[in-house]
Amino acid sequence: MAIYAGFWKRVLALVLDTLLFLFARSIFYVFYLALYTENFKINLSEFLFMPQFLSSGTHIFVYLSFSVITSWLYSATFESSILQATIGKKVIGIVVCDDNHKRISFLRATGRHFAKILSSMTLGIGFLLAAFTKDKKALHDLVASTNVINFRTKNSGNFTSSNEFLLPGGNTTFEKFLIFAGFDAHGNVIRLSISQKDSKLFSENGVLIGRDRSKCDFILTQDSISRVHVSIKSIHQKLYITDLSSTNGTYMDGIQILSNQPILLPNNGTIIIGDVEFAIRLD
């Protein structure tokens, strides 16, 4: 799984966001003209080139102020929200995070947005850095200490693996299983199967997943996995996953979950633990 979003994905997301923003700005422009013109008959040339509109210093100030403020609020609000992405990024399947792959604050998202001015002042070279840097960072990402990463699963369906783990649950003929099937960053297939009747699901700590062999029920050896990364528990006959303050976080369907807060496990969803991406299935 490629964690960091490629250059052309970022370009496509930018194109989509720009088209959306131009559409919104055009609507604002039309309604603004309606308020300041006695005759609301605008021909195509006036609409495209705005000669009368731009002849007024007041109109220019209002127009530019609207563009700057809405662009800032759009980027900073969406990228610091639970979505961690603008609409364009969401459609393409990439999100913005900090260097620990955690959700960024509104203040950092604001700094990232205005740091794009530096990327533009370098004749666009600041943006092109995303095609050559190791972590696919543009100049404004380096300034704001942010990353743009993929969040969509690229692998789904049935998995067969020699790297398979199964908690013992006695007679499993009629039992249902929670199955995590996926790949790590090197393409190794991993499959975890948990009987939904297993007593550890109902224990205080639940089923633990991490690198610590003395504490965890499932062992994942990847460096991105914390010693005790997540727990899975049955609460009121429903399965929940909790991130245990892990270093690299846990992502549910592309969105980072908050630490130490149980989150309902979806059937046929996706989860990323460190850099290991799983498809979830309840059989």
N, C-alpha and C positions, 0 to 999 in steps of 0.2 A: 504494500500500500504506500503510495507516495503521499507523505504528510503535507509537504508544502505545495501550495498552488502554483502551477506553471504560469509563465509570462502571458501566454495567449489566453488562458482562462481569465486572467485579470483584465486583459484588454477587452475581451468580450463583455465582461461584467461592467466595465466602464462605459462601453458603447450603449448597453441597455440602460444604465443609469442616466447617461447623457440624453438619450432619446426621451426617457420619462421626464427628465427635468425640463427639456425644451418644450414638451407638451404642456407641462404645468405652467411654465413661464408664458407660453403663448396665450393660455386661458387668462392669466393675470393681465397680460397686455391688452387683450380685447376688452375685458371688463373695465380696465383702467381708462382706456380711450373712450369708452361709453360714458364715463362720468365727466370727461373733460371736453367732449366734442358735442356740438349742437346737432350735427348731422352724422348719424352712425352709418355712413356709407363708406366703406374702406375697400379700395381696389387692391388687387394682388400686389402691385409694386409697393404700395404704401405698407402693406402688411409685412412684406419680406424685408424691405430696406428701411422702413420707419423714418423717412426724411423729416416729416413734420414733428414726429414724436421726439427725435433726437435734436431738434433745433432749439428745444427749451432746456435750460440748465436744470430747472426743477424736475422736469420729466426724467432727465438723465439720472439725477440723484436718486429719485424714487425707484427707477428701473434697476439701477446698479445695486442699490441697497437691498431691494427685494431679492435679487439674484444671489448676493453674497450671504445674506442672512439665511435664506431658505436652503441654500447649498450646504452651509455649515450645520444647520439644525438637522437636515436630512441625514447627512453622513454621521454626525456625532451621536444623534439619538438612536438610529438604527444599529450602528456598530457597537454601542455600549448597552444595547437592549439584550433581552434573552435570545433574540435571533442572532446577534453578533454579526450581522451582515445587512447591507443595503438590499433593496429589492433585486437589483441586478446581480449582486453576489449570491443572494439566496437562490435565484433561478439557476445560476451556473453551478452552484454547489460548493461555495467556498465561504469561509468565515474569517473574521479578524480576531486575534487573541494577543496576549502578551507573550513574553519570551518563555513563560512557564506553561503556555497553552491554556491560560485561564482568561475569562471574560475581562475586558478592559473597562475602565471607568469612563464616564462622560468627559471628564477633564482630559484624560489621555486621548480619547477619541477626537476631542477638539484640537489638541496639539498635533495629532496625526493629520487632521484635515488641513490645518494651516501650514504644516510643514510641506505640503504638496507645492506650496509657492516656491520653495527651494528647489524641488524637483523640476519645476517649470523654468526657473531662472537659469538652469544649467542646459538650456535648449533641449529639454526632454531626456537628457542623459540620466537624470535622477530616477526617472521611471524605468529606463532601460536596464538599470542595475538589477532589476528583478529577474532578468533573463540570465544573469551571469553569477550572481552571488550564491553561495552555498545554500543558504536558507531561503532563497528566492525573495530577498528583501529589496525593496526600492529605497531610495534615499530617505523618504519620509518615514518608512518603517524603521530605518536605522536611527533616525532622530528620536522617534517616539517609543522605541524598543517594542515594536509590535511585529506580528507575523500574520501572513494570510495562508490558511491551511485548507485542505480538502476536508469535507465532512460527509460526503456521500459514500455509501458502500459500493465497491466495485466488484464484489464477489458475492454470489448468492446461490441458492439451490442446495443440492445434496452434496455432502462432503464425506470423503472416506479418508481416514488418516491413521497412520501408525502411532501418532502422537495423541492418543485418545485416553481420557481419564474417566473413571466411573466410580461414584461413591457406592459402596456396598449397601444394598437395601433389602436383603432377604429375597423372598420370592418376587420376582419382577414381572411375572407373566401378565398381570393385569394392572401394572402400575403405569402412571404417567410420568414423563420425564421432561425436565427443563434442559434444553440442548443449546449450547453455545457452539457454533461452528464458524471458523474463520481463518484468517491468515495474519501472520506477523509482518513486520516491515521487510523481511527477507523472503517472503513468499512461502514460508513454512506453514503447513496446514495444522490447525489445532482444533480439537473438538472436546468439549466438556459436557458430561451428561450427569444430571442430578435427579435422583428419584424424588418426586414431589411428596413422597411419604417418608423421606429420610428424616430421622429424629433431629438431626443437626439444624434443619431448617427452622425448627421450632424452639431451638435453644436460645440463650441470651445473646450469644455472639453470632449465631447463624453460621452459614457455610462461608469460610474465609478463602479469598483468592489473593495470592501474592507470591513473593520470592522466598519468604522465610519458611523453611521446611519444618521447623519446630512448632510453628503456630498455624500454618495454613492447611486447608483441606485439599486445595488445588494449587499446584506449584507452576508458576510461569517464570521462566528464567531470564526473560528479556530485561535489558538494563533499564528500560523505560518503566518497568513495573516496580512499585514500592514494595517494601518488605511485607506489609499487610495492606493491600490496595483497596479491596472492596469486600463487603459482606452481602450475602443474600439470605433473606429471612422470609418466613411465611407469617403474615400478620392478617388475622381475620380471614384466613383461607385464600389470601392473595399474596403473590410473591413480590417482594420489594428488594431493590438493590441500594446500598449506601456506600458512597465514596468515603473512605476513612482518612481524610486529609492527605491524600496521595500527592506526590510531587508533581506528576504530569497530568493528573486529573482523569476524569471519566466522562465520556460523552454518550448521551442517549439520543439516537437519531440525529446526530450532528451537533447537538446543543450540550454544552458542558453543564453537568449537574452540580448543585451546591454540595459542599462537603458536609458529612454527618447529618444529612437529611434523607430519610428513606424515600425512594422514588419507585412508583409502580412499574414493574417490568411489562412491556408490551409484547404481545405475541406477534411474531413476524416483523419485529423491529430490528434495529441495529444498535450496537454498543461498542465503544472504543475504550479499552482499558490500557492506558499507556500508549503504545503504538500497535497494539493488537486489536484488530477489528473483527467483531463477531456478528453473525446473524443469529437472532434469537428465535427459537421455536419451542412451543409447548406441545408435546406429543402425548 
